Amino acid sequence: MSLKYSSVGSSSFIASTRENINSCREAVRIIQRAVDNLVATVGTPGMQGRTYEAGGMVFREYIVPAMNEVNHWLDRMEGDLRTYTNADSSVNQYGYLDEKVLEELVRIAHAKLNMLHVHQQELHNAGINFSFSNEIELTQESIHTFNQMLDALRTFNAQTSNLFTDNSGLTHLNTIIGYLSSSTPSLQEVKMGVGYHRAINSFEGNNAYKKRIKRVVAKIAKGKSKAYQQVLQKRLEGEVSIMANSSEGWDKTAILGYLKFIQTHVLKDSKKHHKTLNKTLKTYWKNLHQVGSGVYVKVFKSSKLKDRQKLDLMLITQLDAQIDKNGFLQLNSDGHAQYHLTKKISPLSSFFTTMRQTVVNAYGKKGLKSAGVLGSKIHLFRTYLDRSYIQYIREYDGKKHNLGKDATDYQRLQQFMEDYHVEADYTTGANLHNRTHPEQFKYPVNMKVQLTKNSNKKHYNSSRMVEFIVNIKSGKFVSEWNAYDKHMVNGHVNSDTKVYSDDELYQVANTESFNYGMPQGAYSVPSTYAHTHDKLDVKHPKDPNIRKLATAGKLMDKDDNLIDWRLEYVSRSL
């Protein structure tokens, strides 16, 4: 679609948006005073009884926090407006711009310029003393001007296209407006631009979700006051609206899966953790945005998107995973991702089998190299999967909390396996995890442990998927994260190879690696996973520069002889 700009329309937008923000600020201040007064007077003479107490509860537990969120949202909107106004100042002088029209004008001007040059040459060849220099100069100036206008239009679009995309304030406003008097501003009076108009229309028009939410609330809040049920209703309507927004990208079946999860678990979890329903719902909403949580896995599996689309949704839309200049995958690359990978995840979590199955479904036959940039991101993402389960084991102190602080990583892993009756596989080769420099030659000291040992399941099979590399002398895990965690800056790994020591490169070279496919080891592989290890884990897209550097040294073969990492042996031994 062609980019267009109107200085009149833009100026009007700036003025109306500023007016709306100011009006909303004033309305919030008025409402805040009324809320403070109501909360302060509940329980005093004339304001006693269950009805007043229920009303006070609604205001304290939901309306007051929502008001605070609206204020934060308005702060963000004011920041966006400042950015928009600054960008507008560089393009406003042109009045009206249409990308398609300007491109056509540039094309026509170039054609005219070429024609003038041809005619000038023809006159010169004929010996006629006549010059088109003025026309040529004017045409060149026109081309320059048109290109300036195109650049200004495209720069303006780049600077403003991501502004005013946060609609969280609308959700809170909608809830507040639903409870307060008619003197409060209507939603249409505080809408903030086209993006919000679309969002709220989608929200208001989706009766199917509203009906489902109403049924869920009726079941989980049976016997509660009507006011409290309305609190839950508005909360879920707001959450569903956000989930359906392009910034989160969930499809209808995923959203319905979220509502089903709530209906199934909220009463039990509220009782177990001694929380109100509303507070439990807040926890669910927070956990939904933690990739790897039980809520997230349920919603992810409920989605009817194609497997490739699911992986794209998780990595790019939600986690904002981008490959940096050194080939390293950085999560939350711009610092504004709404979803984050859970820091520690049990090796037995269904999240890992879900990841494996989704990748196998999408690329098990063609391999990750066939998936372009997304395939590279999927390959590099396994590094973060490793970190989550390694961190879980390193903090595991046993079901009975009987492990002391001095327990080794391997002791914690063994305790975990005993507590959950898990068998591990030790049969797959560890030669690629005993790399060493020639001057540091030593016999193999690292062993490979993979969970779980074996299964014949056709789908969601966890066999030899989660991997640990253990130094048999120290009992500590060998892992690239022993290096990366020392070079974290604002949540991102410093991927510059120059900052890593030889000891850190040793950790990177011999690290564990999550298996999307299924290694054979000493066991047979179900037909549904045949050749997937080769396609997904061995013949993978490029590693980051730090990994290339670390593995460009030496490794040991099966006979404990040093061999060059670049020789043919490597591909034959995998």
C-alpha positions in Angstrom: 0.0 0.0 0.0 1.3 3.4 -1.0 2.4 5.7 1.9 0.5 9.0 2.1 0.8 12.1 4.2 -1.3 15.2 4.7 -0.1 18.1 6.7 -3.6 19.2 7.4 -4.6 15.8 8.6 -1.4 15.4 10.6 -1.8 18.8 12.3 -5.4 18.0 13.2 -4.3 14.6 14.6 -1.7 16.3 16.8 -4.2 18.8 18.1 -7.0 16.3 18.8 -4.6 13.8 20.4 -3.1 16.5 22.6 -6.6 17.6 23.6 -7.8 14.0 24.2 -4.8 13.4 26.4 -5.4 16.5 28.4 -9.1 15.8 28.8 -8.4 12.3 29.9 -5.8 13.5 32.4 -8.4 15.9 33.9 -11.1 13.2 33.9 -8.7 10.8 35.7 -7.9 13.4 38.3 -11.7 13.9 38.9 -12.4 10.2 39.1 -9.3 9.7 41.4 -10.7 12.2 43.9 -14.1 10.5 43.8 -12.5 7.1 44.2 -10.3 8.2 47.1 -13.4 9.7 48.8 -15.5 6.5 48.4 -12.8 4.2 49.6 -12.2 6.4 52.7 -15.9 6.5 53.6 -16.8 2.9 53.3 -17.6 1.6 56.8 -18.6 5.0 58.2 -22.2 5.7 59.2 -24.4 5.6 56.2 -21.9 3.6 54.2 -22.0 0.3 56.0 -23.2 -3.2 54.9 -22.2 -5.8 52.4 -23.1 -3.8 49.4 -20.9 -0.9 50.4 -18.1 -3.2 51.4 -18.4 -5.0 48.0 -18.2 -1.7 46.3 -15.2 -0.7 48.3 -13.5 -4.0 47.4 -14.1 -3.4 43.7 -12.5 0.0 43.9 -9.5 -1.0 46.0 -8.8 -4.2 44.2 -9.3 -3.2 40.6 -10.3 0.3 39.9 -7.5 2.0 41.8 -4.7 -0.2 40.2 -6.4 0.4 36.8 -6.3 4.1 37.4 -2.6 3.9 38.0 -2.1 1.9 34.8 -4.1 4.5 32.9 -1.8 7.3 34.1 1.3 5.3 33.1 -0.3 4.7 29.7 -1.0 8.4 29.3 2.7 9.1 30.0 3.6 6.7 27.2 1.1 8.4 24.9 2.6 11.8 25.6 6.0 10.4 24.8 4.7 9.0 21.5 3.1 12.4 20.7 6.3 14.2 21.3 8.1 11.8 18.9 5.3 12.2 16.3 5.4 16.0 16.5 9.2 16.1 16.1 8.9 13.8 13.0 6.1 15.8 11.6 8.2 19.0 11.7 10.5 17.6 9.0 7.8 16.7 6.5 5.0 19.2 7.2 6.4 21.7 4.8 5.5 19.5 1.8 1.7 19.6 2.5 0.5 16.4 0.8 2.7 13.5 -0.2 1.8 10.3 -2.0 4.5 7.6 -2.4 3.0 6.1 -5.5 2.6 9.5 -7.2 6.1 10.6 -6.3 7.6 7.4 -7.6 5.8 7.9 -10.9 7.0 11.5 -11.1 10.6 10.4 -10.6 10.2 7.8 -13.3 8.7 10.3 -15.8 11.4 12.9 -14.9 14.1 10.3 -15.5 12.6 9.4 -18.9 12.4 13.1 -19.8 16.0 13.6 -18.8 17.2 10.7 -20.9 15.2 12.0 -23.8 16.8 15.5 -23.4 20.2 14.0 -23.4 19.4 12.0 -26.6 18.1 15.1 -28.4 21.1 17.1 -27.3 23.4 14.5 -28.7 21.5 14.3 -32.0 21.7 18.1 -32.3 25.4 18.0 -31.6 25.9 15.3 -34.2 24.0 17.4 -36.7 26.2 20.4 -36.0 23.3 22.5 -34.7 24.3 24.9 -32.0 21.4 24.6 -29.6 21.5 23.6 -25.9 18.9 21.9 -23.6 21.1 22.7 -20.6 18.4 24.8 -18.8 15.7 22.0 -19.3 18.2 19.4 -18.2 19.1 21.3 -15.1 15.5 21.9 -14.2 14.6 18.3 -14.7 17.6 17.2 -12.5 16.4 19.6 -9.8 12.9 18.1 -10.1 14.2 14.6 -9.7 16.3 15.7 -6.6 13.2 17.4 -5.1 10.9 14.4 -5.7 13.5 12.1 -4.1 13.8 14.4 -1.1 10.1 14.3 -0.7 10.1 10.5 -1.0 12.9 10.2 1.6 11.0 12.6 3.9 7.8 10.6 3.6 9.6 7.2 4.2 11.6 8.6 7.1 8.4 10.0 8.7 6.7 6.6 8.3 9.7 4.8 9.8 9.7 7.1 12.8 6.0 7.0 13.5 4.7 3.6 12.3 5.3 2.0 15.7 3.8 4.9 17.7 0.4 4.7 19.5 0.4 0.9 19.3 0.0 0.3 23.0 -3.7 -0.2 23.7 -3.4 -1.4 27.3 -4.8 1.9 28.6 -8.0 1.3 26.6 -8.5 -2.0 28.4 -8.3 -0.3 31.8 -10.4 2.7 30.6 -13.1 0.4 29.4 -13.2 -1.3 32.7 -13.3 1.9 34.7 -15.9 3.5 32.4 -18.1 0.4 32.9 -18.3 1.0 36.6 -18.3 4.7 37.0 -20.9 7.3 36.5 -22.0 8.7 33.2 -20.1 11.8 33.9 -16.8 10.1 33.0 -15.6 10.4 29.4 -16.8 7.9 26.9 -14.3 5.5 25.3 -14.8 7.3 21.9 -13.8 10.6 23.6 -10.4 9.2 24.7 -9.5 7.1 21.7 -6.0 7.7 20.4 -5.7 7.4 16.7 -6.5 4.8 14.0 -4.7 1.9 15.8 -6.9 2.4 18.9 -10.0 2.8 16.8 -9.4 -0.6 15.2 -8.5 -2.2 18.5 -11.6 -1.0 20.3 -13.9 -1.8 17.4 -12.5 -5.4 17.4 -12.9 -5.6 21.1 -16.5 -4.3 21.2 -17.6 -6.3 18.2 -16.4 -9.7 19.3 -19.6 -11.0 20.9 -18.4 -14.6 20.7 -15.6 -14.0 23.2 -17.9 -12.0 25.4 -20.5 -14.8 25.6 -17.8 -17.3 26.4 -16.3 -15.1 29.0 -19.7 -14.6 30.6 -20.2 -18.3 30.8 -16.7 -18.8 32.4 -17.3 -16.1 34.9 -20.8 -17.5 35.8 -19.1 -20.8 36.6 -16.0 -19.7 38.5 -17.7 -16.9 40.4 -21.0 -18.6 41.2 -22.5 -17.2 44.4 -20.3 -14.0 44.2 -21.8 -10.6 44.0 -22.8 -9.1 40.6 -20.3 -6.3 41.1 -17.5 -8.8 41.6 -18.6 -10.9 38.6 -18.4 -7.7 36.5 -14.9 -7.1 37.7 -13.9 -10.5 36.4 -15.9 -10.1 33.2 -14.2 -6.8 32.4 -10.7 -8.1 33.3 -11.1 -11.1 30.9 -12.6 -9.0 28.2 -9.6 -6.7 28.3 -7.1 -9.6 28.3 -8.8 -11.2 25.4 -8.7 -8.0 23.5 -4.9 -7.7 24.0 -4.3 -11.4 23.1 -6.2 -10.8 19.8 -4.1 -7.7 19.0 -1.4 -8.0 16.3 1.2 -7.2 19.0 0.5 -10.6 20.6 -0.9 -12.4 17.6 -3.0 -15.2 19.2 -5.6 -16.9 17.1 -9.2 -17.6 18.2 -8.6 -21.2 19.3 -5.6 -20.1 21.4 -7.7 -17.5 23.2 -10.4 -20.0 23.8 -7.7 -22.3 25.2 -6.7 -19.6 27.7 -10.4 -19.2 28.8 -10.7 -23.0 29.1 -7.5 -23.1 31.3 -9.0 -20.5 33.6 -12.3 -22.3 33.9 -10.5 -25.6 34.7 -7.8 -24.3 37.2 -8.7 -21.0 38.8 -10.9 -22.3 41.6 -8.5 -25.0 42.6 -5.4 -22.7 42.4 -7.1 -19.8 44.3 -7.9 -22.2 47.1 -4.5 -23.8 47.1 -2.6 -20.4 47.3 -5.2 -18.6 49.4 -5.9 -15.9 46.8 -9.0 -14.2 45.5 -10.1 -15.2 42.0 -9.1 -11.8 40.7 -5.5 -12.2 42.0 -5.2 -15.6 40.6 -6.3 -14.3 37.2 -3.6 -11.6 37.5 -1.1 -14.4 38.1 -2.3 -16.3 35.0 -2.0 -13.2 32.9 1.5 -12.6 34.1 2.4 -16.3 33.5 0.9 -16.3 30.0 3.7 -13.8 29.1 6.3 -16.2 30.4 7.2 -18.5 27.5 7.6 -21.9 29.0 5.0 -21.6 31.8 2.1 -24.0 32.0 -0.4 -21.4 30.9 1.7 -20.5 27.9 2.1 -24.1 26.8 -1.6 -24.7 27.1 -2.4 -21.7 24.9 0.4 -22.4 22.4 -0.8 -26.0 22.0 -4.4 -24.8 21.6 -3.5 -22.6 18.7 -4.6 -23.8 15.2 -1.9 -21.8 13.5 0.5 -23.9 11.3 3.6 -25.1 13.2 5.8 -22.8 11.2 3.5 -19.9 12.1 3.6 -20.8 15.8 7.4 -20.8 15.8 7.3 -17.4 14.1 4.8 -16.1 16.6 6.8 -17.2 19.6 10.3 -16.2 18.4 9.7 -13.1 16.4 6.4 -11.5 17.5 6.5 -12.4 21.2 10.1 -12.8 22.2 11.5 -10.3 19.6 14.4 -12.7 18.8 16.9 -11.1 16.4 20.3 -12.3 15.2 23.0 -9.7 15.9 26.0 -8.8 13.8 28.1 -11.6 15.3 25.4 -14.2 14.4 24.2 -14.5 18.1 20.5 -14.7 18.8 19.4 -11.9 21.2 15.9 -12.1 22.9 14.0 -8.9 23.5 16.3 -7.2 21.1 14.7 -3.8 21.3 13.9 -4.0 25.0 10.1 -3.8 24.6 9.1 -7.4 24.2 5.9 -8.3 26.1 6.9 -12.0 26.4 10.0 -13.4 28.1 11.4 -16.9 28.3 11.0 -18.3 31.8 14.4 -18.3 33.6 14.2 -21.8 34.9 12.1 -24.7 33.6 12.0 -28.3 34.8 13.6 -30.7 32.3 10.4 -32.7 32.4 8.2 -29.7 31.4 5.8 -30.2 28.6 7.2 -27.1 27.1 10.3 -28.9 25.8 8.4 -31.8 24.2 6.0 -29.2 22.7 9.0 -27.3 21.2 10.5 -30.5 19.8 7.2 -31.7 18.3 6.5 -28.3 16.8 9.9 -28.1 15.1 9.7 -31.7 14.0 6.3 -31.1 12.5 7.4 -28.0 10.7 10.9 -28.9 9.5 11.6 -32.6 10.4 11.7 -33.7 6.8 13.3 -30.7 5.1 15.6 -29.5 7.9 16.1 -26.1 9.5 18.3 -24.9 6.6 15.2 -24.9 4.5 13.6 -22.3 6.8 15.8 -19.3 6.0 16.1 -16.7 8.8 13.4 -18.4 10.9 15.4 -21.7 10.7 18.5 -19.9 11.9 16.6 -18.4 14.9 15.1 -21.8 15.8 18.6 -23.4 15.7 20.1 -20.6 17.9 17.2 -20.6 20.3 18.2 -24.0 21.6 20.9 -22.2 23.5 18.3 -20.4 25.6 16.4 -23.7 26.1 19.6 -25.2 27.6 19.9 -22.3 30.0 16.4 -22.7 31.4 16.7 -26.3 32.4 20.3 -26.0 33.5 19.3 -23.2 35.8 16.4 -25.3 37.2 18.8 -28.1 38.2 21.4 -25.8 39.6 18.8 -24.4 42.0 17.1 -27.8 42.7 17.4 -28.8 46.4 15.3 -31.9 46.3 11.6 -32.6 47.0 12.4 -32.7 50.7 14.8 -29.8 50.4 17.6 -32.1 51.6 20.4 -30.9 49.4 22.9 -28.4 50.8 24.4 -25.4 49.2 27.7 -27.4 48.5 25.9 -30.1 46.4 27.4 -30.3 42.9 25.4 -29.9 39.7 25.5 -33.6 39.1 24.3 -34.4 42.6 21.4 -32.2 42.1 20.6 -33.8 38.7 20.8 -37.3 40.3 18.5 -36.2 43.1 16.0 -34.8 40.6 16.1 -38.1 38.6 15.5 -40.0 41.8 12.7 -37.8 43.0 10.8 -38.0 39.7 11.8 -41.6 38.8 13.6 -40.6 35.7 16.1 -42.7 33.8 18.9 -41.0 31.8 20.8 -42.1 28.7 24.6 -42.2 28.8 25.1 -44.1 25.5 25.5 -41.3 23.0 29.1 -40.3 22.3 30.7 -37.4 24.1 33.7 -36.9 21.9 32.4 -33.6 20.6 32.1 -32.4 24.2 35.8 -33.1 25.0 37.4 -30.6 22.7 40.8 -29.2 23.8 43.8 -27.3 22.6 46.9 -29.3 21.8 48.9 -27.7 24.6 46.1 -28.5 27.0 45.8 -32.2 26.1 44.1 -34.3 28.7 42.0 -37.5 28.6 38.3 -37.1 28.3 36.7 -35.7 31.5 33.3 -34.7 30.3 30.3 -37.1 30.0 27.0 -36.6 28.3 23.7 -37.2 30.2 20.5 -37.0 28.2 16.9 -37.1 29.5 14.9 -39.1 29.2 16.4 -42.5 28.5 14.0 -44.0 25.9 10.3 -44.0 24.9 8.4 -45.4 22.0 5.9 -42.6 21.8 5.1 -41.4 18.3 4.5 -37.8 19.3 5.7 -35.5 22.1 8.5 -37.9 22.9 11.2 -36.7 25.3 13.8 -39.3 24.6 17.4 -38.0 24.6 16.1 -34.4 24.2 17.4 -32.5 27.2 21.2 -32.7 27.5 23.7 -32.1 30.2 27.5 -32.2 29.9 29.1 -33.1 33.3 32.8 -32.8 34.3 33.2 -36.2 36.0 36.0 -34.8 38.3 34.2 -31.8 39.6 30.6 -32.8 39.1 29.9 -29.4 37.6 28.1 -28.8 34.3 30.1 -27.8 31.3 28.1 -25.1 29.5 28.5 -22.1 27.3 26.4 -20.3 29.8 29.3 -20.5 32.2 30.8 -18.0 29.8 27.9 -16.0 28.5 26.5 -15.2 31.9 29.7 -13.3 32.7 29.2 -11.1 29.6 25.6 -10.1 30.0 24.8 -6.4 29.4 21.2 -5.2 29.9 19.9 -8.7 29.4 21.8 -9.3 26.2 24.9 -11.5 25.7 28.0 -9.6 24.5 28.8 -11.7 21.5 32.1 -10.0 20.6 34.6 -12.9 20.5 37.4 -10.7 21.7 36.1 -10.5 25.3 36.2 -14.3 25.9 39.1 -16.1 27.6 40.4 -19.5 26.6 38.7 -21.0 29.6 35.4 -19.5 28.5 35.9 -20.7 25.0 36.4 -24.2 26.4 32.9 -24.0 27.9 31.5 -22.8 24.6 33.2 -25.5 22.6 32.1 -28.4 24.9 28.6 -27.2 25.8 25.3 -29.1 26.0 22.8 -28.7 23.2 19.1 -29.3 23.2 18.0 -31.9 20.6 15.0 -30.9 18.5 15.4 -34.3 16.7 16.0 -37.6 18.3 19.5 -39.1 18.6 19.6 -42.9 18.2 22.2 -43.8 20.9 21.7 -47.4 21.8 18.0 -47.4 21.0 15.7 -47.5 18.1 14.0 -44.3 17.0 10.2 -44.2 16.3 9.4 -43.8 12.7 7.9 -40.3 13.3 11.3 -39.1 14.4 13.5 -41.0 11.9 16.4 -38.9 10.7 15.3 -35.9 12.6 18.5 -35.6 14.6 20.5 -35.4 11.4 18.1 -32.9 9.8 17.6 -30.6 12.8 20.6 -31.0 15.1 23.6 -32.1 13.0 23.0 -30.4 9.6 21.9 -27.1 11.2 22.2 -23.4 10.1 25.2 -21.4 11.0 26.5 -21.1 14.5 27.3 -17.7 16.0 30.9 -16.4 15.6 31.8 -17.2 19.2 30.8 -20.8 18.7 32.8 -21.0 15.4 35.9 -19.6 17.2 35.6 -22.0 20.1 35.2 -25.1 17.9 38.0 -24.2 15.4 40.6 -25.8 17.6 41.0 -29.5 18.4 39.0 -32.5 19.6 39.5 -36.1 20.6 38.5 -39.1 18.6 37.1 -42.4 19.9 40.7 -43.6 20.5 41.7 -40.6 22.5 43.9 -39.3 19.7 44.0 -35.6 18.9 42.6 -34.8 15.5 42.0 -31.5 13.6 38.4 -30.3 14.1 38.4 -29.4 10.4 39.0 -33.0 9.1 36.5 -35.5 7.8 36.3 -37.4 11.0 33.8 -35.1 12.5 31.0 -35.6 10.0 31.6 -39.4 10.1 31.4 -39.6 13.8 28.1 -37.7 14.4 
